[in-house]
Amino acid sequence: MKIAIIGAGPAGIFTSLFLKDFDGEISLFEQNNDIGEKLKLTGGGRMNVTNKIFSAKEFSSENLNLLKNLFKSPWIKKREELFAELGVKYKWEGDRAILESGNALKEVERLNMLLQEQKNLRVETACKVMAVKTLEDGKFLIGFQNDDAVKEEIFDIVILCGGGMFRIKDLGDLKKIYKLPLELGHSVTNLRPSLSSLFISNNPLAEFSGVVFKGKLTDPVNKKSASGEILATHQGLSGPAVLDFSSMIESKHIELAFISEIDEETFSKEFQKMRNGNETVKTLLHKFLSNRICDYLLKISALDPEIKIAMTSKENLKKLQKNLFHLELRNVDVMDYSFAWTTKGGIPLKEINVATLESRLHKNLYFAGEILDVNGLCGGYNISFATISAKIVSESIL
Ligand SMILES: Cc1cc2nc3c(=O)[nH]c(=O)nc-3n(C[C@H](O)[C@H](O)[C@H](O)COP(=O)(O)OP(=O)(O)OC[C@H]3O[C@@H](n4cnc5c(N)ncnc54)[C@H](O)[C@@H]3O)c2cc1C
């Protein structure tokens, strides 16, 4: 029996490793010169491996019912066992697990060594799979380009692990990226860049670019929101909460709260309590925010930087609170694929058996990782999904 795995990102690498006991030949094809090109960049080079908070709620898909069924896999809960099996060592930083070595490059080197040592595996890098065709006997004919020569080979099982739009080498037409599954009769859901910074035209926040704060972003139409660390940039906003929010946003106009640790009511009560004192508004704001953001908020609320709380009218307080908790940002866009960590969308879950990840159109055709319409938030969700899906596929094959 021969298996072809197409794409050596985490999904393809881990599927290969989980198949170490497969009694047959496995070929892992990667178009780049090295395996795991994207994996090397993850988590700013430290790789967010997984997260303590982990359920279907942290993922999106066009088919939420099938996503929930997929999340019934026992490997969702037992994902730490999978990392142990792969030898991926990590440490916890709050809810996130990051590589113990903090070095994604070294980790990819380690994984490469494991692949090279695996007896039943051949790794073909700088080798792009150009076509996968089904044959009458149910096998697959694969055409691939290697050293400028186009070769063909027959396989019994094919696992598509081509990831999403982000390509070190190949940022082309959307549908071209999904050429192999499309030619096999599969479809692709709506696609869009996700886990990306936000671009704001005529960015009003540019004057405090470089400042990080804990805030909240809300899409007023679909009511979805994300809170946490936000970084003001020249072009707009970035940081973990912004990346998460980019996977939810549907509107052009959004709302920003500069504070996420307390709500508007608590702030208002705090404000009223200090009415009899000698404190300035800026002193209160400064409890939560950096100097530059305080100055900005006072400016846009048309308040004197030295104004005392006792001297602030109800109207002024209302204006300040609106800017502090509901600042409207207009003409906001998710940055394009070259900036996005992931692609939202992919092969629809209705076209696969979610218990095995085998295609419903072709026996012995499987999918793992980001190529599927399963898109996680920022913080270890996507690598975890690549790992879990790799295990589901390899278990069903074994
Ligand atoms: C900057 C950045 C930081 C990130 N940080 C994190 C993080 O910390 N934690 C986290 O969980 N996720 C993170 N992600 C997301 C995560 O990297 C991806 O979700 C994950 O790599 C998807 O794995 P995959 O194997 O499905 O696809 P990919 O990693 O995209 O791998 C697919 C591979 O298939 C190859 N390929 C495609 N088509 C062909 C073909 N026809 N022939 C041969 N080869 C082909 C591609 O070249 C590619 O190497 C980050 C992403 C980026 C860009």
The ligand as an SDF file (V2000), in Angstrom:
LIG
                    3D

 53 58  0  0  0  0  0  0  0  0999 V2000
    3.0340   34.2810   11.1270 C   0  0  0  0  0  0  0  0  0  0  0  0
    2.1570   33.1600   11.5930 C   0  0  0  0  0  0  0  0  0  0  0  0
    2.1220   32.8300   12.9280 C   0  0  0  0  0  0  0  0  0  0  0  0
    1.2860   31.7870   13.3800 C   0  0  0  0  0  0  0  0  0  0  0  0
    1.3210   31.4450   14.6910 N   0  0  0  0  0  0  0  0  0  0  0  0
    0.5690   30.3940   15.1260 C   0  0  0  0  0  0  0  0  0  0  0  0
    0.6910   29.9300   16.4660 C   0  0  0  0  0  0  0  0  0  0  0  0
    1.5150   30.4190   17.2380 O   0  0  0  0  0  0  0  0  0  0  0  0
   -0.1170   28.8940   16.8540 N   0  0  0  0  0  0  0  0  0  0  0  0
   -1.0140   28.3040   15.9950 C   0  0  0  0  0  0  0  0  0  0  0  0
   -1.7270   27.3840   16.4240 O   0  0  0  0  0  0  0  0  0  0  0  0
   -1.0990   28.7010   14.7070 N   0  0  0  0  0  0  0  0  0  0  0  0
   -0.3140   29.7070   14.2520 C   0  0  0  0  0  0  0  0  0  0  0  0
   -0.3900   30.0840   12.9510 N   0  0  0  0  0  0  0  0  0  0  0  0
   -1.2810   29.3320   12.0520 C   0  0  0  0  0  0  0  0  0  0  0  0
   -0.6380   27.9800   11.7070 C   0  0  0  0  0  0  0  0  0  0  0  0
    0.6890   28.1810   11.2990 O   0  0  0  0  0  0  0  0  0  0  0  0
   -1.3980   27.2800   10.5930 C   0  0  0  0  0  0  0  0  0  0  0  0
   -2.7530   27.1860   10.9030 O   0  0  0  0  0  0  0  0  0  0  0  0
   -0.8180   25.8870   10.3800 C   0  0  0  0  0  0  0  0  0  0  0  0
    0.5050   25.9840    9.9080 O   0  0  0  0  0  0  0  0  0  0  0  0
   -1.6550   25.1130    9.3700 C   0  0  0  0  0  0  0  0  0  0  0  0
   -1.0100   23.8890    9.1650 O   0  0  0  0  0  0  0  0  0  0  0  0
   -1.2280   23.0600    7.8290 P   0  0  0  0  0  0  0  0  0  0  0  0
   -0.2290   21.9670    7.8530 O   0  0  0  0  0  0  0  0  0  0  0  0
   -2.6440   22.7250    7.6660 O   0  0  0  0  0  0  0  0  0  0  0  0
   -0.8710   24.0930    6.6370 O   0  0  0  0  0  0  0  0  0  0  0  0
    0.4920   24.8570    6.2990 P   0  0  0  0  0  0  0  0  0  0  0  0
    1.3160   25.0660    7.4880 O   0  0  0  0  0  0  0  0  0  0  0  0
    0.0810   26.0280    5.4730 O   0  0  0  0  0  0  0  0  0  0  0  0
    1.2460   23.8130    5.3720 O   0  0  0  0  0  0  0  0  0  0  0  0
    0.7640   23.4560    4.0990 C   0  0  0  0  0  0  0  0  0  0  0  0
    1.9560   23.0820    3.2530 C   0  0  0  0  0  0  0  0  0  0  0  0
    1.4950   22.4910    2.0460 O   0  0  0  0  0  0  0  0  0  0  0  0
    2.3820   22.8620    1.0070 C   0  0  0  0  0  0  0  0  0  0  0  0
    1.6660   22.6660   -0.2460 N   0  0  0  0  0  0  0  0  0  0  0  0
    0.4830   23.2140   -0.6290 C   0  0  0  0  0  0  0  0  0  0  0  0
    0.1310   22.7810   -1.8590 N   0  0  0  0  0  0  0  0  0  0  0  0
    1.1110   21.9330   -2.2730 C   0  0  0  0  0  0  0  0  0  0  0  0
    1.3230   21.1860   -3.4640 C   0  0  0  0  0  0  0  0  0  0  0  0
    0.4620   21.2030   -4.4640 N   0  0  0  0  0  0  0  0  0  0  0  0
    2.4480   20.4270   -3.5590 N   0  0  0  0  0  0  0  0  0  0  0  0
    3.3450   20.3870   -2.5200 C   0  0  0  0  0  0  0  0  0  0  0  0
    3.2030   21.1000   -1.3880 N   0  0  0  0  0  0  0  0  0  0  0  0
    2.0940   21.8610   -1.2580 C   0  0  0  0  0  0  0  0  0  0  0  0
    2.6740   24.3320    1.3420 C   0  0  0  0  0  0  0  0  0  0  0  0
    3.8570   24.7780    0.7160 O   0  0  0  0  0  0  0  0  0  0  0  0
    2.7940   24.2820    2.8480 C   0  0  0  0  0  0  0  0  0  0  0  0
    4.1120   24.1050    3.3000 O   0  0  0  0  0  0  0  0  0  0  0  0
    0.4580   31.0990   12.4640 C   0  0  0  0  0  0  0  0  0  0  0  0
    0.5150   31.4260   11.1110 C   0  0  0  0  0  0  0  0  0  0  0  0
    1.3570   32.4370   10.6730 C   0  0  0  0  0  0  0  0  0  0  0  0
    1.4150   32.7480    9.2210 C   0  0  0  0  0  0  0  0  0  0  0  0
  1  2  1  0
  2  3  1  0
  2 52  2  0
  3  4  2  0
  4  5  1  0
  4 50  1  0
  5  6  2  0
  6  7  1  0
  6 13  1  0
  7  8  2  0
  7  9  1  0
  9 10  1  0
 10 11  2  0
 10 12  1  0
 12 13  2  0
 13 14  1  0
 14 15  1  0
 14 50  1  0
 15 16  1  0
 16 17  1  0
 16 18  1  0
 18 19  1  0
 18 20  1  0
 20 21  1  0
 20 22  1  0
 22 23  1  0
 23 24  1  0
 24 25  2  0
 24 26  1  0
 24 27  1  0
 27 28  1  0
 28 29  2  0
 28 30  1  0
 28 31  1  0
 31 32  1  0
 32 33  1  0
 33 34  1  0
 33 48  1  0
 34 35  1  0
 35 36  1  0
 35 46  1  0
 36 37  1  0
 36 45  1  0
 37 38  2  0
 38 39  1  0
 39 40  1  0
 39 45  2  0
 40 41  1  0
 40 42  2  0
 42 43  1  0
 43 44  2  0
 44 45  1  0
 46 47  1  0
 46 48  1  0
 48 49  1  0
 50 51  2  0
 51 52  1  0
 52 53  1  0
M  END
$$$$
